[in-house]
Amino acid sequence: MTPAELSSTVLHAVRRAVDAGELDVTVPARAVVAPPGPGGCGDYATNIALQLARPAGQPPYRVAEVLRPYLVGVDGVADVVLTGPGFLNISLGGAAPAALVEEILSAGTRYGHADAPDAPDAPDAPDAPDAPDGSVVRLHCPHDLRAVVVADAVARVLRCQGALVRVTAEGFDREWTAALGVRVDGVGPSPAGPPVTVRPVPAPADPLPLGRDAARWALLHPAAHDRPRIGDEHLAQREGNPLFRVRYAHARSRALTRNAADLGFAAAPGPVPDAPQELLAALGDHPRVLAAAAAHRAPDRIARHLVAVADAALPFLPAVLPRGGEKPSAAHRARLALAEAAGTVLAGGLTLLGIDAPDHL
């Protein structure tokens, strides 16, 4: 069951409770599902009971108690636990990883984009990053390299969520395009209309000597209000460098695909009993992260999310291929599919940040 399917399942449970006369509410248009927060459990959690409590005229916990029986026993749902004021924590059955992996591999690097097929709802962001009516989101930044790079990344993320974007700057150096791949649509004073000003804390030193990928990462990984660190640590080929870990995890996933082909088998989504829950949660959370990054104009959220995906994937990757005299089995094909899904998410996220995702590292 994918996050989108689980959201529909929660809404169906609400509808059944209303039809049975146990709740007197209007069924909402969507139900937010996300990885459980502190104190939660299971694979996903929803705050639908808190959302319905006031219109139902009942405490949130009581609404959750009403909804729980309509979720327990549904195909793909293994258990539902109530926590806090009324959160429903949902544990999925063994097929959950297969559905999620299949969804990711089907969408490719566009997984999480608003126009991707069956893209899940994004819980922590507005219904749209800006305007599906065709109006243009105007981003304007000062004559500052970090501001231009952040605006360029924000524009990429907004576009992946279906927005039309125009970027302007008070000044722009041509070498920035050649060195870092940034572009603006206009140079000069703030344009007419209400532009969104992009003004992060400037970099303390020139990042251009780092090269395109490391320089963009150095400028985008910290939050806009944090001063970025500009140094050779972004070029280090070691685990202490987050950019290296992200790109290494992607390259390892691609190497596994090549090695599996040499062994005569390919990926096939299926149950992965030993799948790391942290990895599954991070992969399932990717669409929400993209939508939140677009809504809050914060590409740093994507950078930190990619580090979380890589850190969850790296311990799992050595166990993907057969060992010794093992023959490739369905379990190996399913593990390989999960590894490929992780690599796909890493490649898609790096692309949105304007950073290369090499197959060999």
Secondary structure, 3 states (H helix, E strand, C coil): CCHHHHHHHHHHHHHHHHHCCCCCCCCCCCCCEECCCCCCCCCEEECHHHHHHHHHCCCHHHHHHHHHHHHCCCCCEEEEEEECCCEEEEEECCCHHHHHHHHHHHHHHHCCCCCCCCCCCCCCCCCCCCCCCCCEEEEEECCCHHHHHHHHHHHHHHHHCCCEEEEEECCCCHHHHHHHCCCCCEECCCCCCCCEECCCCCCCCCCHHHCHHHHHHHHHCCCCCCCCCCCHHHHCCCCCCHHHHHHHHHHHHHHHHHHHHHCCCCCCCCCCCCCCHHHHHHHHHHHHHHHHHHHCCCCHHHHHHHHHHHHHHCCCHHHCCCCCCCCCCHHHHHHHHHHHHHHHHHHHHHHHCCCCCCCCC
